[in-house]
Amino acid sequence: MTNAPAASANCLFCKIVAGDVPADVVASSERVLAFRDIDPKAPLHVLVVPKAHHGDVSVLAAADPSLLAEVVATADEVATELADGQYRLIFNSGPRAGQSVFHVHGHVVGGARLGWTPA
């Protein structure tokens, strides 16, 4: 295992991981945390984050592919338990793509028929 990057003092998700900011946690392991989004866009809207700070999904993929696999596996476990395994897993990378917290996080959305489907 590679050395994990240090937590960022100004990162909201690092503060949630540390327990300094409350969250409605739905799953936790040694390296991954999943919690409900405070502004849900679907009946199920959970954020899945690595506990180590990585800026976005491509940074995580380059630094620790096995941790990215754990994030995806946790997303699937959460969706299987809370949304019958039918879900979208969305990673926004960069502000123009909608990323507002620069700690990689996957949005697990489901629990209803979702609009817009890519062609």
C-alpha positions as CSV (number, residue, x, y, z in Angstrom):
1,M,0.0,0.0,0.0
2,T,1.3,3.5,-0.8
3,N,1.5,6.2,1.7
4,A,-1.8,8.0,1.9
5,P,-1.9,11.7,1.3
6,A,-2.4,13.9,4.4
7,A,-5.8,15.3,5.1
8,S,-6.3,18.8,3.9
9,A,-7.1,21.2,6.7
10,N,-9.7,23.1,4.6
11,C,-11.4,20.1,3.1
12,L,-15.0,19.5,4.1
13,F,-14.8,15.8,3.4
14,C,-11.5,15.4,5.4
15,K,-13.3,17.0,8.3
16,I,-16.2,14.6,7.9
17,V,-13.8,11.6,7.8
18,A,-12.1,12.9,10.9
19,G,-15.4,13.3,12.7
20,D,-15.1,17.0,13.1
21,V,-18.2,17.7,10.9
22,P,-21.3,15.5,11.4
23,A,-22.6,13.3,8.6
24,D,-25.3,10.6,8.2
25,V,-22.9,7.7,7.6
26,V,-24.3,4.7,5.8
27,A,-21.1,2.6,5.4
28,S,-17.6,2.8,6.6
29,S,-14.5,0.6,6.3
30,E,-10.8,1.1,7.0
31,R,-10.3,3.2,3.8
32,V,-13.7,4.3,2.6
33,L,-16.7,6.3,4.0
34,A,-20.2,6.7,2.6
35,F,-22.7,9.3,3.9
36,R,-25.9,10.8,2.7
37,D,-25.7,14.0,0.6
38,I,-27.1,17.1,2.5
39,D,-28.8,18.2,-0.7
40,P,-30.1,15.0,-2.3
41,K,-31.0,14.9,-6.0
42,A,-32.8,11.5,-5.8
43,P,-34.4,9.4,-3.1
44,L,-31.0,7.8,-2.6
45,H,-28.1,10.2,-2.9
46,V,-25.0,9.0,-1.0
47,L,-21.4,10.3,-1.4
48,V,-18.6,7.7,-1.2
49,V,-15.2,9.0,-0.4
50,P,-11.8,7.6,0.2
51,K,-10.7,8.5,3.7
52,A,-7.3,9.6,2.3
53,H,-7.4,13.0,0.5
54,H,-7.2,12.9,-3.3
55,G,-8.4,15.8,-5.4
56,D,-10.4,14.0,-8.1
57,V,-11.1,10.5,-9.5
58,S,-8.1,10.6,-12.0
59,V,-5.7,11.6,-9.2
60,L,-7.0,8.7,-7.1
61,A,-6.8,6.3,-10.1
62,A,-3.2,7.2,-10.7
63,A,-2.2,7.2,-7.0
64,D,-4.0,4.1,-5.7
65,P,-6.1,2.1,-8.2
66,S,-7.1,-0.4,-5.5
67,L,-8.6,2.4,-3.3
68,L,-10.6,3.5,-6.3
69,A,-11.9,-0.1,-6.6
70,E,-12.8,0.0,-3.0
71,V,-14.8,3.2,-3.5
72,V,-16.7,1.6,-6.4
73,A,-17.3,-1.6,-4.4
74,T,-18.6,0.4,-1.5
75,A,-20.9,2.4,-3.8
76,D,-22.3,-0.9,-5.2
77,E,-22.8,-2.3,-1.6
78,V,-24.7,0.9,-0.6
79,A,-26.9,0.8,-3.7
80,T,-27.6,-2.9,-3.3
81,E,-28.7,-2.3,0.3
82,L,-30.6,1.0,-0.2
83,A,-31.8,1.0,-3.8
84,D,-32.1,-2.6,-5.0
85,G,-28.8,-2.3,-6.8
86,Q,-30.1,0.1,-9.5
87,Y,-28.1,3.3,-9.4
88,R,-25.8,5.7,-11.1
89,L,-22.3,6.4,-9.8
90,I,-21.1,9.8,-10.8
91,F,-17.7,11.4,-10.4
92,N,-17.5,15.1,-11.2
93,S,-14.0,16.3,-12.0
94,G,-13.3,20.0,-11.9
95,P,-15.5,23.0,-11.3
96,R,-17.0,23.2,-14.7
97,A,-18.2,19.6,-14.3
98,G,-19.9,20.4,-11.0
99,Q,-17.2,19.4,-8.5
100,S,-17.4,21.8,-5.5
101,V,-15.5,19.8,-2.9
102,F,-12.0,18.9,-4.2
103,H,-11.8,15.6,-2.4
104,V,-12.8,12.8,-4.8
105,H,-16.3,11.5,-4.2
106,G,-18.7,9.3,-6.1
107,H,-22.3,10.2,-6.0
108,V,-24.5,7.1,-5.7
109,V,-28.0,8.2,-6.9
110,G,-31.0,5.9,-7.3
111,G,-34.2,4.9,-5.6
112,A,-36.4,6.2,-8.4
113,R,-36.5,6.2,-12.2
114,L,-33.8,8.7,-13.1
115,G,-34.1,11.3,-15.9
116,W,-31.5,11.9,-18.6
117,T,-30.0,8.8,-19.9
118,P,-26.8,9.0,-22.1
119,A,-27.3,7.8,-25.6
